[in-house]
Amino acid sequence: MLHCTRASALLLALVIAGTAGNAEAQIPTTSKGDVAIDRMNAEKLRATMRELWGEHVLWTRDYVVAAIDDHPSTSVVAARLMKNQEDIGNSIVPWYGKEAGTKLTSLLKEHISVAVELVGAAKAKDSVKVSAADKRWHQNSKDIATFLSGANPNWQAATVEKMLNEHLSLTAQEATARIEKRWDDDVRLFDQIFDQIMHMADALTDGIVKQFPNK
C-alpha cells in the first residue's frame, strides 16, 4: 500500500525545490526594487500550490488503494484526504477572503465524496451507480471551474474545467487498473496524475500572480 510517508515527502520536496525557475519567468513587476520580493513571494506561492495539490493526488491514491483492499486504515486516510481539501480552500483566503475559501473547500469535499462513491461502485461492479456518480463528479468539476473563473478572470472556466476533467479521467482509470490488478498501468497512470496536477497547480499560481502582481 502506498502511503504519504518519507518517500512521498521526499518527492514533494524535490518538486518544490524545482519551482524557482518556473516562477521567475512569470512575475510581472514595475519597480526594480520590488523584483526580488515579488519573485520570492511568487516562488513561495508556487511551492505551496504544488505541495497542496501534490498531497491531493497522493492521499487520493492512498485512499483508492486502501478502499479497494479493504484495509483498516481506509477511514483514517479518508479523513486526512478531507483535511487536504480544507488546506487547499484556506490557501486562497489571503486573496479572495474566508467566504471564498469555505466555498472552495465545500466544492472540493464534494469532489472527494463523489470519488469515494465511485470507487465503491466500481469495486462492486455496479454500472448504474458508477454512471450516476461519474455524472455528478463532472458536474462538480463544472461548479469548481465556474467558481474559480468568477474569482479570477485569468482562470478561464473552460480551461479549468478541462484540467479538472483530465484529473477525473486519469483518477478513474487508475482506480480501474487497481481493481483489475493491472499493476503496470496502475503505476503509469499515477505518474500521469502527478504530472497533470503539477500543471494545474502552476496554472492556478500563474492566475493569482497575474491578478495580484504587487501582493
Helices and strands as residue ranges (DSSP letters): H 6-17, H 20-24, H 32-68, H 74-91, H 93-96, H 98-123, H 127-151, H 157-179, H 183-211
